[in-house]
Amino acid sequence: MIMKQSSQDKLNWTKYFLIALICGLVAIDGMNSAIADSDKLTEQRMEISESGPRLVIESDTVASRLGGYHGILAFLHNFAVPVLLADSEIASFFGNLTTTPADIEQCLAMMLDHDLGGSSRHGGAVLESGHRCRSSMPKIHQGRNIPDQVITKFIDIVAQQAELVGVSQADIKAIAKVLERSRGGIRNK
């Protein structure tokens, strides 16, 4: 006996296949990176909607509130870096670099994401350009002789731009704290 499959059956099998494929990819990549780091979850609750109950997972990391690596990178690229480079005192320290501005933005975004509770690597990531992000602030800034007041200005500009785009004061303080921790490795190297 030969059974003919209806178009609805084909649609259902396709749907089940796609769900199985997604589940397989999640299993390969790891559940933590698919949803969120389990140790960073602060609240799980059930919401009842018209379609029924659903689990809502909220993360309490600054990185997640900023949109993770991609959100931080977009902020740097579209808001912070243009203002930083428009400041002649800060821009002068970006001359004669072998690293491209795009590479610097990506590495800084990864560092901020990592240090603000995100999943980016701390250092050693290799970008599409082939550039390897470094985690040593003294090595990165060696020979730049950046004075303390320029670092303060850099942090202040990032904070001002974050405030302009609506980042909360608590998150701005966390960003400033991360940047402040790097001061010793940057100053007068």
Secondary structure, 3 states (H helix, E strand, C coil): CCCCCCHHHHHHHHHHHHHHHHHHHHHHHCHHHHCCCHHHEEEEEEEEECCEEEEEEEECCHHHHCCHHHHHHHHHHHHHHHHHHHCHHHHHHHCCCCCCHHHHHHHHHHHHHHHCCCCCCCCCCECCCCCECCCCHHHHCCCCCECHHHHHHHHHHHHHHHHHCCCCHHHHHHHHHHHHHCHHHHECC
